[in-house]
C-alpha cells in the first residue's frame, strides 16, 4: 500500500509541475525569466512549485467585460 500511495503522490506532483511549466511558458514574462522559472520547477519539483505558486508569473488571464 505504501508504494502505491507514494506513486500516486509522485504522479500528482508530476502533473502539477507540468501544469506550472505550461503556465510559465504562457505567461508574459521575458525569455530569461521563463527559463529560470522552468529550471526551478524542474530541479526542485515540490519547492519550485510552491515558490512558483507564491511568486511566479501567471499565464495570460482573460478579464471579464
N, C-alpha and C positions, 0 to 999 in steps of 0.2 A: 504494500500500500504506500509506503514512503516514497519509493521510486516513481510511482505513478503520480503522486502529488507533486514531487519535485519536477517531473517532466511537464506537468500542466502549468506550474508556475513559470518554468522556463519558456514555454510556448507563449504564455500571456505576455511576458517581458519582451520576447522577440516581436510579437505583434505590435505592442506599444512603441517599441523602438522604430520599427518600420513606419508606423503612423507618424511619429515625431520627425523622422528624416524626410518623409514626403512633405510634411507641413513646413519644414525649414526650407526645402527646395522651392516651395510655392511662395514663400514669404518675399517681401520687398527688400530684404537685407542685401548688402553688397556681396560680391562673389567670395571675397576673403572671409567674411563673417559666416557665410553659409558653410564654407569648407571647415572652419573651426568648429561650428556647432555640430556638423555631421561627425567629425572626428571625435568630439567629446562624447556624443551619444553612442558611437560605435565602440570606443575604447573603454568607456565606463557605462555599461548598459543601464544599470539601475540609477546610479548617482547622476549620470549625464542626463537621463530622462527627467529626474526630479529637478535638476538645475534648469533644464530647458522649460519645464512647466512653469517655473517661477519667473525666469528672466529672459527666456528665449524669444526670438522673432516669431510672429504668427503668420499664417497664410493670409492671402487676400480675403478679407471677410466682407461680404456684401451687407450694406446697411439698408434697412427698410426705407421706402419712400419714393 
